Amino acid sequence: MKNTVLGATGIAHVALVCDHFDETIAFYERLGATRQPGWGEGKGRIQLLDIAGGACLELFAWGDGTAAPNGRWVHVALAVDDVDIAFKNALAAGAKEKGAPRVVEIQSTMGPRKINCAFVIGPEGEELEFFRFL
């Protein structure tokens, strides 16, 4: 069911900081995940993995060996029709701004891609991203 306030159609991705980036990618691929665009180099590498029906894990290679026992989730990204409207409505509902809507072009492993994204902080300090591939 579509969220009518944010225009969200589902979870786009959940982000995880990895201490063992390549091993984590291989693990999720063994579980049936498929690679989507990835970008960056070295500690700046990011890889999207479709785990089911378009819901992705976004893996970050930023880990420094100090991950908490349950891993380090970064944010939950909601797939939305309109990032600007979702951002505005979240602020009106009491969220705090972390990153205003912006279009970013990434040089991914599947060629150049543009994304539109924005970030807010919820009442428990949780980070939400509003996300849309262009």
Secondary structure, DSSP 8 states (H G I E B T S, - for coil): --BTTTTEEEEEEEEEE-SSHHHHHHHHHHTT-EEEEEE--GGG-EEEEEEETTEEEEEETT--S---TT-EEEEEEEEES-HHHHHHHHHHTT-EEEEEEEEEEEEETTEEEEEEEEEEE-TTS-EEEEEEE-
